[in-house]
Amino acid sequence: MARPSGPVPSREAILEFVRSSPTPVGRREIAKAFDVRGPERAELRRLLKEMADDGLLDFGRRRKVAPPGALPEITVVEVIGTDEDGEALAQPAGWRDEAPPPAILVLEDRRAGALGPGDRALVRLERRGESRYVARIIRRLPRAAARVLGIYEATEHGVGRVRPTDKKAKSEIVVDPRDAGGAETGDLVAVELLPRSRNRLGLPAGRVVERFAGIADPRSFSRIAIQEHDIPDVFPPEVEEQAERAKPVTLGKREDLRDIPLVTIDGEDARDFDDAVFAAPDDDPANPGGFRLLVAIADVAHYVRPADPLDREALKRGNSVYFPDRVVPMLPEALSNGLCSLRPDEDRACMAVEIVIDAEGSKRRHRFTRGLMRSRARLTYRQVQRAVDGGDSEGVPEGVLAPLYGAYRALKLERERRGALELEIPEKRVILDEAGKVVEIGIRDRLDSHMLIEEFMILANVCAAETLEARRQPCMYRVHEDPDPEKVNALADVLESLGIKLAKGQVVRPKTFNGVLAKVRGQAAERMVNEMILRSQAQAHYAPANAGHFGLGLARYAHFTSPIRRYSDLLVHRGLIRGLRLGDGGLGPDDDEKFAEWGEHISATERRAAAAERQTVDRYLARHLADRIGGQFTGRINGVTRFGLFVTLDETGADGLVPIRSLPDDYYDHDEAQHSLTGRFHGLVYRLGDPVEVRLVEADPVSGALALEILSGGSQEAPGRAGRIRRRNGPPKRSQHGRTGRRR
């Protein structure tokens, strides 16, 4: 015979049971505790719902109930300190209530290890009082919650939405008014995602943890890149203090180079000058037509010593990052724009290399020295080019340029002889006014004055690598390995469609690619072929193991000429100082074994900087074009994917996407080897390098994305088998999106 069920408990009895339970309980536990069975269970469910509606109970995950304000049984906590016994004290991660957070004692767990302030963990809670809990660790979590950068927008209902700046972000983020942190519509904000929290629309939830300049300010574009790529842009106080304490050097044991008329040659917008050059005809009768060169580089190693605060911060940054509106320097301004900048008419410490070349540009000998120099002039590339071309030479010291260009012509002969890769890749240039507004966008000039400095720097870098090898010192090589054979074969397939032969399986040299480039010079496919050859190359990086530099055609190569902005160069300076016994500031006794790790790190920071710089320019370009929505532009297809075409606009060099859904109705096949999309039914083909005319549909300055629509371009070919099927079976059906067939 069934035992009769107990009566439905009172509200007070239920509340007392829930409060006394160490963990949240569900309807089943309450029914079991009060022996509620049969028809009375329905009455219990109704009563619990009424209590929840009245705010007496909270329904949490898994339909568990607890007193209002009680924490869920499984939650994430963040350690805030320790008690007198050394046990970790924590609070709920992302606590946002105005009331003080409940006290949580985290029990020690050997598997998770000791937790310190700022550490986070997923825990199981047991309540030991009104606002006291004990936590048992389930697993340790990453120290910081995921952050997303985006633009905040307040809705009519007070709930905020954040549109991520990342093009790849899949959804917006919902922000509760309590989590907005005072953000207003248009603010650039950093949002911390709340764990496993989504609203009824399925969007992730977050809270604003930092506010920046409004997106209406164009200078916010570089701020977006800095935040997205986690680029350190604020120097710790001890680093700034050390830089401010630095003093100018005196001659001491340095070689006095102040009588040599060295000059710096940089861009108009350069603020740090870390290299100076000089050339004169060699007076040695045994070297007719030869030149004596001097390349002087800022002696950063004098001021930045191994393992000091400046050094640790420089290593952390890896390199300077250059945006149209600002520079995030590797070193504080007191050094980068002060004592390490080779300003005219000021004594500066330098590391210098004297080089003798013959009339054909071949190096005969070189030597390094640590000196004290005094630049004669701060020149710009355009200023030098005007003077050489017979124009205005105001500000250019007399007699300086002729021997520099003589030496350059000799070095150019040597470059051609060894067969360095001669790619022509246009570089975008964005010029802003004082308010940060774009006033000019174009392609950077490629002048002889640029190439002069480039050849002098390359030669000095080679001398550094050779000296470090000869002195058996560790060297941070700049490595550019041979291209991957598979990429070369894929390139050969595309070139064949253009009527250009590139034999597969051959030993490829830079001269091989130069021969291809010569065939397309001046033709419509020139830019496309340059970019395709660039894509076939390995990515240059830093490493202590030498694998040569394929692009420059050099057996050994290291970066020596920019220690203000590259940590790799500072390491090379230190190696030279130790190997040549040039005084203090050389490599430490334990540094040799760290080179592999350092090489990986600074290669990563270099890639990070390049991505941040590129994305910032894209955002400026999108802002510049936002007023021309609907405008028509000419361009070329620079990328073909299964989801659409990438087109580079001729006028600005901006890149935009033509989504495959916007192409003329057809079923498109993607040929990865031929870099093409081909319509099965109409035979319309879009290939890499094809000229096209497009309409600008959308320009989003937040993400830097451009959406385009093809107006004309591509080529018509006879449809293949798919076309015959279409004719036999009639026209294909339209999809609900108004497009024919499926794109793939």
C-alpha distance (Angstrom), angle and dihedral (degrees) to the residues before:
residue distance angle dihedral
M1 . . .
A2 3.86 . .
R3 3.77 116.7 .
P4 3.85 111.3 -119.3
S5 3.76 116.8 -105.6
G6 3.78 121.1 -109.8
P7 3.81 119.8 -111.0
V8 3.81 121.2 -92.5
P9 3.82 105.7 -88.6
S10 3.79 123.2 -118.6
R11 3.77 123.3 -103.3
E12 3.82 90.5 -107.5
A13 3.81 92.1 53.0
I14 3.81 92.2 49.3
L15 3.83 92.1 48.6
E16 3.81 91.7 49.2
F17 3.82 90.9 50.5
V18 3.83 93.2 47.8
R19 3.84 92.4 47.0
S20 3.79 92.8 49.6
S21 3.82 94.5 48.9
P22 3.84 112.3 98.4
T23 3.82 90.2 -144.7
P24 3.83 134.3 33.8
V25 3.79 112.8 -85.2
G26 3.80 134.5 -151.8
R27 3.81 134.2 -137.8
R28 3.80 90.1 -90.9
E29 3.84 92.8 57.1
I30 3.83 91.3 47.3
A31 3.81 92.5 48.0
K32 3.80 90.7 48.5
A33 3.81 93.5 47.6
F34 3.82 92.0 53.7
D35 3.81 95.5 33.8
V36 3.81 93.0 -119.5
R37 3.82 110.7 168.6
G38 3.76 141.4 156.2
P39 3.82 119.9 7.8
E40 3.81 91.7 -5.1
R41 3.85 89.6 69.9
A42 3.80 90.0 72.7
E43 3.81 89.8 52.8
L44 3.84 89.6 49.6
R45 3.82 91.6 52.0
R46 3.82 89.9 51.1
L47 3.80 91.6 49.9
L48 3.81 93.5 48.9
K49 3.82 90.0 50.5
E50 3.82 90.8 51.6
M51 3.81 90.5 49.9
A52 3.81 90.4 50.6
D53 3.82 90.9 48.6
D54 3.81 89.2 50.9
G55 3.81 90.7 51.7
L56 3.80 95.2 -112.4
L57 3.81 93.5 117.7
D58 3.80 135.7 30.0
F59 3.80 120.4 -140.9
G60 3.78 108.4 -146.3
R61 3.77 136.0 173.7
R62 3.82 116.7 -37.0
R63 3.83 88.0 20.9
K64 3.81 92.2 -78.1
V65 3.82 118.0 156.2
A66 3.80 129.2 -145.0
P67 3.80 138.2 161.7
P68 3.82 113.7 -75.4
G69 3.79 110.4 -80.8
A70 3.79 93.3 20.2
L71 3.78 115.7 136.2
P72 3.81 121.7 -116.9
E73 3.77 117.2 -101.7
I74 3.84 92.3 -115.2
T75 3.78 114.7 40.8
V76 3.80 145.3 139.3
V77 3.78 118.7 -102.1
E78 3.79 134.1 -171.8
V79 3.81 120.8 -145.2
I80 3.82 113.0 -121.9
G81 3.82 100.8 175.6
T82 3.80 144.6 -51.9
D83 3.80 135.7 -81.1
E84 3.81 126.8 -125.3
D85 3.81 90.8 -80.6
G86 3.80 93.5 51.9
E87 3.83 94.1 -106.3
A88 3.82 115.7 145.6
L89 3.80 117.2 -103.0
A90 3.78 118.0 -156.5
Q91 3.77 144.8 175.5
P92 3.81 131.4 -152.7
A93 3.80 109.9 -76.0
G94 3.79 111.8 -105.2
W95 3.85 93.3 13.0
R96 3.81 105.5 -172.4
D97 3.81 106.7 167.2
E98 3.80 118.7 112.3
A99 3.81 89.9 -129.7
P100 3.82 117.4 86.1
P101 3.82 112.4 -88.7
P102 3.81 117.8 -105.0
A103 3.80 117.2 -98.2
I104 3.81 113.6 -104.7
L105 3.81 122.0 -169.6
V106 3.82 110.4 -158.0
L107 3.79 112.0 -147.6
E108 3.80 115.6 -135.6
D109 3.80 115.7 -98.0
R110 3.82 118.8 -170.9
R111 3.81 93.2 -156.0
A112 3.82 93.2 55.3
G113 3.79 94.4 42.2
A114 3.79 126.1 -143.1
L115 3.81 115.3 -32.3
G116 3.79 120.5 -142.0
P117 3.80 134.3 -170.4
G118 3.80 110.3 -58.4
D119 3.82 95.0 22.3
R120 3.80 117.2 126.8
A121 3.79 132.3 -150.7
L122 3.78 141.5 175.5
V123 3.80 105.7 -121.7
R124 3.80 143.5 178.3
L125 3.81 110.8 -126.4
E126 3.79 130.8 -146.9
R127 3.79 116.7 -168.6
R128 3.81 114.5 -130.3
G129 3.77 99.0 175.0
E130 3.80 144.6 -18.4
S131 3.83 94.1 -53.6
R132 3.80 103.8 0.2
Y133 3.80 127.1 100.5
V134 3.79 140.7 175.5
A135 3.82 116.0 -143.1
R136 3.79 128.2 -153.9
I137 3.81 113.2 -161.0
I138 3.81 117.2 -117.3
R139 3.80 94.6 176.8
R140 3.75 139.7 -24.8
L141 3.82 116.3 -108.7
P142 3.82 133.8 -151.2
R143 3.77 110.8 -77.1
A144 3.80 98.2 -117.3
A145 3.77 129.4 42.6
A146 3.78 117.6 -119.7
R147 3.78 112.8 -85.6
V148 3.77 127.6 -154.3
L149 3.79 126.4 -167.1
G150 3.78 117.3 -142.4
I151 3.78 150.7 134.1
Y152 3.81 116.2 -82.9
E153 3.77 121.7 -135.6
A154 3.80 125.1 -179.6
T155 3.80 115.2 -142.2
E156 3.80 128.3 -146.0
H157 3.79 90.8 -99.3
G158 3.80 93.9 53.9
V159 3.79 94.9 -108.5
G160 3.79 111.8 125.8
R161 3.76 128.7 -136.2
V162 3.79 126.4 -157.6
R163 3.80 119.6 -155.0
P164 3.84 107.5 -153.7
T165 3.80 117.6 -125.8
D166 3.80 91.5 -142.2
K167 3.81 112.2 99.4
K168 3.80 89.5 -145.3
A169 3.82 95.7 55.2
K170 3.80 110.3 120.5
S171 3.80 101.5 -154.1
E172 3.76 147.5 6.4
I173 3.81 121.8 -98.2
V174 3.79 123.7 -122.0
V175 3.81 117.7 -137.6
D176 3.79 123.3 -162.0
P177 3.85 112.3 -133.7
R178 3.81 88.5 -116.2
D179 3.82 88.9 57.8
A180 3.82 98.1 46.7
G181 3.81 94.4 95.0
G182 3.81 91.7 -148.0
A183 3.81 93.5 -56.5
E184 3.79 117.4 160.2
T185 3.78 132.1 -157.6
G186 3.79 110.3 -73.0
D187 3.81 95.6 24.4
L188 3.77 119.3 135.3
V189 3.81 104.6 -129.3
A190 3.78 141.1 176.9
V191 3.80 111.6 -131.9
E192 3.77 125.8 -160.6
L193 3.80 110.5 -146.9
L194 3.77 113.7 -126.1
P195 3.83 112.9 -128.7
R196 3.80 114.8 -96.8
S197 3.78 91.3 -19.8
R198 3.79 120.9 143.3
N199 3.79 133.6 157.2
R200 3.78 126.4 -128.8
L201 3.82 90.7 -84.4
G202 3.78 90.5 57.8
L203 3.82 94.5 -112.1
P204 3.81 118.3 141.7
A205 3.79 117.1 -107.4
G206 3.77 127.9 -136.5
R207 3.77 146.0 161.4
V208 3.79 129.4 -122.4
V209 3.79 110.8 -110.7
E210 3.82 100.3 169.4
R211 3.82 138.1 19.5
F212 3.80 126.8 -153.4
A213 3.79 137.4 177.0
G214 3.79 117.0 -45.7
I215 3.79 117.4 -93.9
A216 3.82 88.4 -116.2
D217 3.81 87.1 74.3
P218 3.85 106.5 81.5
R219 3.80 89.4 -149.9
S220 3.78 87.9 69.9
F221 3.83 88.4 76.6
S222 3.79 92.9 75.9
R223 3.80 89.2 43.7
I224 3.80 88.4 56.9
A225 3.81 90.7 53.4
I226 3.81 92.3 46.6
Q227 3.79 91.5 52.7
E228 3.81 96.8 40.5
H229 3.79 93.5 51.7
D230 3.81 95.8 37.5
I231 3.81 92.6 -123.1
P232 3.82 111.7 176.0
D233 3.81 106.5 -122.4
V234 3.81 104.4 162.4
F235 3.79 118.9 71.1
P236 3.82 117.0 -138.2
P237 3.83 112.2 -110.7
E238 3.81 93.4 -111.2
V239 3.82 90.3 55.0
E240 3.80 93.0 50.4
E241 3.80 90.2 46.3
Q242 3.80 92.9 51.8
A243 3.81 91.2 50.0
E244 3.81 92.0 48.5
R245 3.82 91.0 52.0
A246 3.82 92.7 55.9
K247 3.81 116.3 114.7
P248 3.81 133.1 -155.4
V249 3.79 114.5 -95.1
T250 3.79 126.3 -114.7
L251 3.79 125.2 -142.2
G252 3.81 97.7 -99.7
K253 3.82 108.4 142.2
R254 3.79 93.4 -16.7
E255 3.77 122.2 115.3
D256 3.80 111.1 -104.4
L257 3.82 107.5 -121.9
R258 3.80 96.9 159.8
D259 3.79 94.9 109.9
I260 3.80 92.7 58.4
P261 3.87 111.2 94.4
L262 3.80 97.3 -126.6
V263 3.82 116.8 171.7
T264 3.80 134.6 -168.2
I265 3.83 119.5 -132.8
D266 3.81 116.6 -166.2
G267 3.79 142.7 138.0
E268 3.79 122.2 -68.7
D269 3.79 91.8 -107.8
A270 3.85 96.5 47.6
R271 3.78 115.5 123.9
D272 3.80 102.2 176.9
F273 3.78 121.1 54.7
D274 3.78 111.8 -163.6
D275 3.83 101.6 160.6
A276 3.79 134.2 53.3
V277 3.81 128.9 -178.9
F278 3.79 140.3 -156.4
A279 3.82 134.0 175.4
A280 3.77 135.6 -176.8
P281 3.82 134.2 170.2
D282 3.78 111.7 -88.7
D283 3.82 109.5 -110.5
D284 3.81 92.2 -156.1
P285 3.86 107.8 115.9
A286 3.80 88.1 -148.5
N287 3.82 89.9 63.4
P288 3.82 106.2 51.9
G289 3.80 112.4 -174.3
G290 3.79 91.2 9.1
F291 3.81 127.8 130.8
R292 3.76 139.2 -139.7
L293 3.81 112.5 -139.1
L294 3.78 132.5 -168.4
V295 3.79 122.2 -163.9
A296 3.82 112.9 -174.1
I297 3.81 121.0 -167.8
A298 3.81 129.2 -169.9
D299 3.81 110.5 -92.3
V300 3.80 96.4 -126.2
A301 3.81 91.2 159.1
H302 3.82 88.9 68.8
Y303 3.81 90.2 64.1
V304 3.82 102.6 29.4
R305 3.80 110.2 57.7
P306 3.82 125.3 -172.0
A307 3.82 114.5 -79.6
D308 3.81 95.9 -1.0
P309 3.86 119.1 128.3
L310 3.82 92.4 -95.3
D311 3.79 91.1 50.7
R312 3.80 95.0 48.0
E313 3.79 91.4 50.9
A314 3.82 92.9 45.1
L315 3.81 90.7 51.7
K316 3.80 90.7 47.6
R317 3.82 91.1 54.2
G318 3.79 94.6 39.3
N319 3.79 93.7 -165.5
S320 3.77 144.2 0.5
V321 3.81 118.9 -86.9
Y322 3.80 119.9 -140.7
F323 3.81 122.7 -151.9
P324 3.82 128.4 172.9
D325 3.81 90.9 -107.1
R326 3.80 104.0 31.4
V327 3.78 148.0 5.0
V328 3.79 124.1 -126.1
P329 3.82 97.9 -153.0
M330 3.77 128.4 -151.5
L331 3.81 89.6 -138.0
P332 3.82 130.2 37.9
E333 3.80 117.3 -91.8
A334 3.81 92.5 -107.5
L335 3.81 86.3 69.8
S336 3.82 106.5 22.8
N337 3.80 94.2 49.6
G338 3.80 96.2 20.3
L339 3.78 131.4 37.5
C340 3.82 95.2 6.3
S341 3.79 94.9 46.0
L342 3.82 112.6 94.4
R343 3.78 96.0 -131.1
P344 3.80 118.2 -179.4
D345 3.80 118.6 -94.8
E346 3.80 93.9 10.3
D347 3.81 126.5 108.7
R348 3.79 111.2 -114.1
A349 3.80 135.1 -178.1
C350 3.78 111.6 -119.4
M351 3.78 146.2 176.2
A352 3.81 106.5 -137.8
V353 3.77 137.8 -174.7
E354 3.78 122.7 -156.6
I355 3.81 112.5 -153.9
V356 3.78 132.1 -173.4
I357 3.83 118.3 -156.4
D358 3.79 131.2 179.4
A359 3.81 127.3 -125.9
E360 3.84 90.3 -85.0
G361 3.81 93.5 53.2
S362 3.80 96.7 -106.4
K363 3.80 114.6 143.5
R364 3.81 114.1 -116.7
R365 3.79 99.5 179.8
H366 3.80 143.7 -28.5
R367 3.80 140.9 -167.0
F368 3.80 134.5 -164.7
T369 3.79 125.2 -137.4
R370 3.77 139.1 174.0
G371 3.76 108.5 -127.5
L372 3.77 152.3 159.2
M373 3.82 114.3 -113.8
R374 3.80 139.2 179.3
S375 3.80 118.8 -152.3
R376 3.81 115.1 -134.6
A377 3.82 96.3 -155.1
R378 3.79 145.2 -2.8
L379 3.81 103.0 -130.0
T380 3.81 131.0 -177.8
Y381 3.79 128.0 -139.4
R382 3.80 93.3 -114.4
Q383 3.78 92.5 45.5
V384 3.80 91.3 53.0
Q385 3.81 92.6 45.2
R386 3.83 91.9 51.0
A387 3.78 90.9 50.7
V388 3.81 93.5 48.5
D389 3.79 91.8 46.7
G390 3.80 89.5 57.3
G391 3.77 98.1 -98.2
D392 3.79 132.4 112.7
S393 3.82 111.9 -21.0
E394 3.80 97.4 178.4
G395 3.80 111.3 145.6
V396 3.80 94.3 17.1
P397 3.83 112.8 117.6
E398 3.77 111.4 -119.0
G399 3.80 116.7 -100.7
V400 3.83 95.6 10.1
L401 3.81 103.0 103.6
A402 3.83 102.6 47.3
P403 3.83 96.2 65.2
L404 3.81 91.0 40.5
Y405 3.80 90.5 56.8
G406 3.80 91.1 42.6
A407 3.78 90.1 56.4
Y408 3.81 90.3 44.2
R409 3.80 92.1 55.3
A410 3.81 89.6 51.8
L411 3.81 91.7 48.9
K412 3.79 89.9 48.5
L413 3.81 89.4 57.3
E414 3.79 90.2 53.2
R415 3.83 91.1 48.0
E416 3.81 90.9 53.3
R417 3.80 90.8 46.8
R418 3.81 94.4 54.5
G419 3.82 90.4 42.5
A420 3.81 105.7 -124.9
L421 3.80 114.2 -168.4
E422 3.82 109.5 -91.8
L423 3.79 104.6 -155.8
E424 3.80 120.1 166.8
I425 3.80 107.5 -152.5
P426 3.82 114.3 165.2
E427 3.81 114.8 -128.8
K428 3.80 118.4 -143.9
R429 3.79 116.9 -123.9
V430 3.82 124.4 -159.7
I431 3.80 119.9 -169.5
L432 3.81 120.1 -167.3
D433 3.79 133.8 -166.5
E434 3.81 122.7 -129.7
A435 3.81 91.1 -84.4
G436 3.79 91.3 55.3
K437 3.81 94.9 -107.1
V438 3.80 119.1 142.3
V439 3.81 110.4 -107.3
E440 3.79 99.0 166.7
I441 3.79 137.8 15.8
G442 3.74 123.2 -176.7
I443 3.78 147.0 111.9
R444 3.80 121.6 -58.7
D445 3.79 115.8 -109.8
R446 3.80 117.4 -108.3
L447 3.81 103.5 -148.8
D448 3.78 132.6 172.5
S449 3.80 86.9 -112.8
H450 3.83 89.0 62.1
M451 3.78 91.5 50.2
L452 3.82 92.0 46.4
I453 3.80 91.7 59.3
E454 3.80 90.4 42.1
E455 3.81 92.7 55.6
F456 3.81 93.1 46.3
M457 3.82 90.6 50.5
I458 3.81 93.5 46.7
L459 3.79 90.7 52.4
A460 3.82 92.5 49.0
N461 3.82 89.8 49.1
V462 3.80 91.4 52.6
C463 3.82 90.0 50.6
A464 3.80 90.0 52.8
A465 3.81 93.5 51.9
E466 3.80 92.4 46.7
T467 3.80 92.9 49.2
L468 3.80 93.9 48.9
E469 3.80 90.3 50.8
A470 3.82 91.9 48.0
R471 3.81 91.1 49.6
R472 3.81 92.2 45.4
Q473 3.79 92.7 -121.1
P474 3.81 124.7 146.6
C475 3.78 110.9 -96.6
M476 3.79 129.0 -158.4
Y477 3.80 96.9 -141.2
R478 3.76 123.5 -157.9
V479 3.79 97.7 -130.8
H480 3.79 125.8 -161.2
E481 3.78 109.1 173.1
D482 3.81 128.0 -156.2
P483 3.82 115.3 -81.1
D484 3.79 119.0 -90.2
P485 3.85 107.7 -97.4
E486 3.82 90.7 -134.3
K487 3.80 91.0 56.9
V488 3.80 90.5 47.7
N489 3.81 90.9 51.2
A490 3.80 90.9 49.9
L491 3.81 88.8 49.9
A492 3.80 89.9 50.8
D493 3.83 89.9 55.2
V494 3.80 92.3 54.0
L495 3.80 93.2 44.1
E496 3.80 89.8 51.7
S497 3.81 89.1 60.0
L498 3.82 86.4 57.1
G499 3.79 92.0 50.7
I500 3.81 94.2 -105.0
K501 3.79 120.2 130.1
L502 3.81 120.6 -139.9
A503 3.77 109.7 168.2
K504 3.79 113.6 -132.1
G505 3.79 120.4 -129.2
Q506 3.80 95.4 24.4
V507 3.80 123.6 129.8
V508 3.78 101.4 -97.2
R509 3.79 120.9 -141.2
P510 3.82 129.6 177.6
K511 3.81 86.8 -104.3
T512 3.81 88.3 60.9
F513 3.78 91.0 61.5
N514 3.81 92.4 40.8
G515 3.80 88.3 59.2
V516 3.79 90.0 55.5
L517 3.80 91.7 47.2
A518 3.79 91.0 51.5
K519 3.83 90.2 56.6
V520 3.81 94.0 56.4
R521 3.81 98.7 37.8
G522 3.79 109.0 130.7
Q523 3.81 93.1 9.6
A524 3.79 129.6 113.4
A525 3.82 91.8 -105.9
E526 3.83 94.6 53.3
R527 3.80 97.8 100.3
M528 3.79 93.2 42.2
V529 3.82 93.2 51.3
N530 3.81 91.1 48.4
E531 3.80 90.2 53.5
M532 3.80 93.2 45.0
I533 3.80 91.7 52.2
L534 3.80 89.4 48.1
R535 3.82 90.3 53.1
S536 3.80 90.7 51.7
Q537 3.81 91.3 59.5
A538 3.78 127.0 95.8
Q539 3.79 116.2 -111.2
A540 3.80 114.0 -101.1
H541 3.79 115.8 -122.5
Y542 3.80 144.3 162.8
A543 3.80 122.5 -95.3
P544 3.83 139.4 150.4
A545 3.83 90.0 -130.3
N546 3.80 113.4 80.4
A547 3.80 118.7 -129.6
G548 3.80 97.2 157.7
H549 3.79 129.7 -115.9
F550 3.80 110.6 -84.3
G551 3.81 97.3 -173.3
L552 3.79 94.5 53.3
G553 3.79 93.5 38.0
L554 3.80 91.7 -124.6
A555 3.79 130.2 142.9
R556 3.82 92.9 -148.1
Y557 3.77 132.3 14.4
A558 3.81 137.4 167.6
H559 3.80 134.6 174.1
F560 3.80 111.9 -109.5
T561 3.81 106.0 144.3
S562 3.85 106.1 73.6
P563 3.82 111.5 46.1
I564 3.82 91.3 147.6
R565 3.79 90.8 66.8
R566 3.83 106.3 20.5
Y567 3.80 126.6 56.4
S568 3.81 90.0 -157.7
D569 3.80 89.7 66.5
L570 3.80 91.9 49.6
L571 3.81 89.3 55.4
V572 3.82 90.1 51.1
H573 3.82 90.3 50.9
R574 3.80 90.6 51.2
G575 3.79 91.3 50.0
L576 3.81 90.9 51.7
I577 3.80 92.0 47.5
R578 3.80 92.2 52.6
G579 3.78 96.0 39.8
L580 3.82 95.0 47.2
R581 3.83 94.4 36.1
L582 3.78 93.0 -123.6
G583 3.79 96.7 158.4
D584 3.78 135.4 -93.5
G585 3.80 127.5 -8.5
G586 3.81 99.0 54.8
L587 3.80 127.6 134.3
G588 3.79 116.3 -59.3
P589 3.81 122.8 -119.3
D590 3.83 92.7 -103.8
D591 3.81 97.8 42.2
D592 3.81 97.9 87.9
E593 3.79 94.6 72.8
K594 3.83 92.0 50.7
F595 3.81 96.4 60.4
A596 3.81 95.7 93.3
E597 3.80 92.2 52.0
W598 3.80 92.0 44.1
G599 3.81 91.0 49.8
E600 3.79 92.1 55.6
H601 3.80 91.6 46.3
I602 3.81 98.3 49.8
S603 3.80 90.8 43.2
A604 3.82 87.3 56.6
T605 3.82 93.7 47.5
E606 3.80 89.2 49.6
R607 3.81 91.0 53.9
R608 3.79 89.5 45.9
A609 3.80 91.6 52.9
A610 3.81 92.9 47.2
A611 3.81 91.6 51.6
A612 3.81 92.6 47.1
E613 3.80 92.8 48.6
R614 3.81 92.8 46.9
Q615 3.81 94.1 48.5
T616 3.80 92.1 48.1
V617 3.80 91.6 53.2
D618 3.82 88.1 49.0
R619 3.81 90.1 54.7
Y620 3.80 92.1 49.8
L621 3.79 89.6 49.3
A622 3.82 90.9 50.3
R623 3.81 90.9 49.6
H624 3.80 89.9 48.9
L625 3.82 91.7 51.3
A626 3.81 97.3 40.8
D627 3.83 90.4 92.4
R628 3.80 90.9 56.2
I629 3.80 101.1 60.6
G630 3.79 108.1 151.7
G631 3.80 92.2 25.9
Q632 3.79 121.6 133.6
F633 3.81 122.6 -123.6
T634 3.77 139.1 176.9
G635 3.77 120.5 -129.5
R636 3.78 147.0 139.2
I637 3.78 132.5 -103.8
N638 3.81 106.3 -107.7
G639 3.78 98.8 171.4
V640 3.80 137.3 26.8
T641 3.80 121.6 -162.5
R642 3.77 136.1 162.9
F643 3.82 89.8 -102.2
G644 3.81 98.5 48.5
L645 3.78 149.9 -60.4
F646 3.79 130.5 -61.6
V647 3.79 113.3 -143.8
T648 3.82 128.3 -167.0
L649 3.79 112.7 -148.2
D650 3.81 114.7 -131.0
E651 3.80 95.5 -142.6
T652 3.80 100.5 54.9
G653 3.79 107.0 7.1
A654 3.81 88.8 -119.6
D655 3.81 117.2 152.7
G656 3.79 122.9 -136.6
L657 3.79 138.5 174.9
V658 3.79 125.7 -117.3
P659 3.83 102.0 -159.9
I660 3.79 113.2 -137.3
R661 3.80 89.9 -124.5
S662 3.82 89.1 65.5
L663 3.83 95.1 55.6
P664 3.81 119.4 101.2
D665 3.81 111.7 -72.9
D666 3.78 111.1 -78.7
Y667 3.81 144.6 104.0
Y668 3.82 105.2 -91.5
D669 3.79 125.0 -153.0
H670 3.80 117.0 -155.6
D671 3.82 114.9 -140.4
E672 3.81 105.2 -164.9
A673 3.82 94.6 -172.5
Q674 3.82 93.8 49.9
H675 3.84 93.7 38.1
S676 3.78 91.5 -130.2
L677 3.80 145.4 125.9
T678 3.80 114.2 -146.3
G679 3.81 126.3 -167.8
R680 3.79 110.4 -132.9
F681 3.77 97.4 -152.9
H682 3.79 105.5 34.1
G683 3.80 99.7 27.2
L684 3.81 95.0 -128.7
V685 3.82 109.9 157.6
Y686 3.81 129.4 -163.9
R687 3.80 114.9 -166.1
L688 3.76 136.3 -177.7
G689 3.80 108.3 -86.8
D690 3.81 96.9 21.1
P691 3.83 114.1 143.4
V692 3.80 111.5 -121.8
E693 3.76 140.3 175.6
V694 3.79 114.9 -133.6
R695 3.77 141.5 -179.2
L696 3.82 120.0 -132.6
V697 3.80 106.2 -122.7
E698 3.80 101.3 170.8
A699 3.81 138.4 4.3
D700 3.80 115.6 -169.7
P701 3.82 113.0 -170.1
V702 3.80 91.0 -173.0
S703 3.80 94.2 64.6
G704 3.81 98.3 17.4
A705 3.81 90.3 -124.2
L706 3.81 124.6 146.8
A707 3.80 121.9 -162.1
L708 3.80 115.5 -155.5
E709 3.78 137.7 -175.9
I710 3.80 124.5 -147.9
L711 3.80 114.3 -119.3
S712 3.79 98.6 171.6
G713 3.78 140.3 -13.7
G714 3.76 139.4 79.9
S715 3.80 123.4 92.7
Q716 3.77 134.0 -88.7
E717 3.79 119.5 -124.3
A718 3.78 131.7 173.5
P719 3.82 110.0 -89.9
G720 3.77 116.3 -109.8
R721 3.78 131.2 -140.8
A722 3.76 91.7 -46.4
G723 3.80 88.6 59.4
R724 3.80 91.7 54.6
I725 3.78 90.8 51.1
R726 3.77 89.4 51.9
R727 3.79 93.2 52.3
R728 3.79 91.1 48.4
N729 3.79 97.1 46.4
G730 3.76 99.1 34.1
P731 3.78 128.6 -113.2
P732 3.79 116.7 -28.2
K733 3.77 118.4 -104.3
R734 3.75 120.1 -99.7
S735 3.76 117.8 -116.9
Q736 3.79 122.2 -127.3
H737 3.81 87.9 -98.2
G738 3.80 91.1 61.6
R739 3.81 95.1 -108.0
T740 3.76 130.8 119.3
G741 3.77 115.6 -113.0
R742 3.77 125.6 -36.0
R743 3.80 127.0 -50.9
R744 3.74 117.1 -134.6
